[in-house]
Amino acid sequence: MSKSIPSGKLANLKVSMLATAVGVALSGFGISAQAAGPTLSDADFEKGKTIYFQRCAGCHGTLRKGATGKSLEPKTTKKNPDGSVEVGGTLKLGQERLEKIIRYGTEGGMNNFDDILSDEEIKLMATYIQMEPPVPPEMSI
């Protein structure tokens, strides 16, 4: 013999399942939006790109992979000898820390830019380097 669920409890169960499904779906949207990182208008992105190539690319490279300066890629992973993976990048450092680094420099040799860039430009650059670098133009041979 099978027992049936009373109609009132069945309705409550359906509502609970629907609420759970909606909650899971909405939390997924929140995660993907957060994972996307900061954004800039097209004009601000172009301004950031210009400043980057004038002031930063000489040390950090045109693709931000690092040269004499560290990598400025938004997301980096490094496999340690013990097999663990270390996640880093400018997104992990965050806006506030990047602004301080740009403003005051580092003991590792990066110049301070507080006397070269305005506060607005420092904020712009901290946001810009958390975004994927622009794709360089294709060069014909």
N, C-alpha and C positions, 0 to 999 in steps of 0.2 A: 504494500500500500504506500502510495506517495502522499505526502502532506503538501498542501498548497499554502502559499503565503497570503495572509489576509490582504485585501485590496488596499487598505489604508497604509499598512507597512510597506507594501510593494511601491506605492506612490512615493513614500518617504525615501525608500531605497533608490528609486530612479532619480529623485531630486538630488540626493547626496552624491550619486555617481556623476550626474551632470555637473554639479558644482565642483567636484574633484577634477573632472576632465577640463572644465573651463579654467580652473586655477592652475593646473599643470600647463595648459596651453599658454596662458598669459605669462607665467613665470618663464617659459621658454623664450617669449618675445623679449622680456626684460634682460635675460642673459645675453641674447644675441645683440641687442642694442648696446649693452654695456661693453661687450667684447669688441664691438666695432671701433671703439676709441673716439677721441675727439675729432671734430670736424671744423673746417674753415670755409668761408665763402671763396669763390674762385679768385676774387681780387686779392684777398688776404693770403691765399695759397701762393699766388704768383709773387706777392711781396715777400713772403717767407722764402720762396725759392731763390729770389734775387739776393736777399741778405745771406742765405746759406752759401750760395756760390761765391759771393764776394768775401765773406768772413770766415766760413767754416770748412768748405770743401778742401782747402789746402792741407788741412790736418786730418780731417775725418773722411776724406774721399768723396768723389762725385756721387757714388752710389750709397754712401754712408756706411760702408763696410769696415771703415777704419783704415788708417795709414799710420802716420806718426801719432795721431790721436785715436781714441777708442772708437769702436763701432757705435753708430747712432741709429741702428735699426730698431724699429718698434718692438719686435719680438726676436729673441735669440735663445738658442738652446745649446748647451754644452754637455757632452757626455764625460763624466768623471771616470777615473781609473777603476773605481769600485762598481761601475755600471749604472750608477744613479745619473739622472738627468737634471741639470741645473737650468732653470728658466730665468731669463733676464731680458734686458732691452729697455728702451726709453719708456714704454708703457708701464713697466713695472716700477720704474723710478718715480713716475708721476709728475704732474704739473708743478707743484710747489718746489720739489727738490730740483727739478730741471731749471726752474727760474733762478734758484740760488746758485747753481753751478754756473749758469750763463752770466749772472750778475757778478759773482765774486771769484770765478775761476776755481782751480783746484791746486792742491799741493803737488800733483803729478805734472804740472807744467802748463795747464790751460790758462790762458790770459783771462783776466776779468774784462767784461764788456759793459760794465755799468757807466763807464765814461765815454762809450762809443754809441751804444744803443739806448733808446728811450725806454722807459718802463713798459710802454705799450709794445715796442718791438721785442723786448725780452719775453713778454708774455706770448706774443705771436710766435717767436722762435721755439719756445718750450712746447707749444701746441704743435707747430709744424713738424718737429722731429719725432713726435709721437705718431705721426701719420706715415703711411707707406711713401717711400721716395718716388718722385716722378720717374717714369720710364724715359731713359735717354733716347734721343733721336737715332734712327737707324742710319748708319753711315755706308755709303756705297763705295765700292772699291774700284 
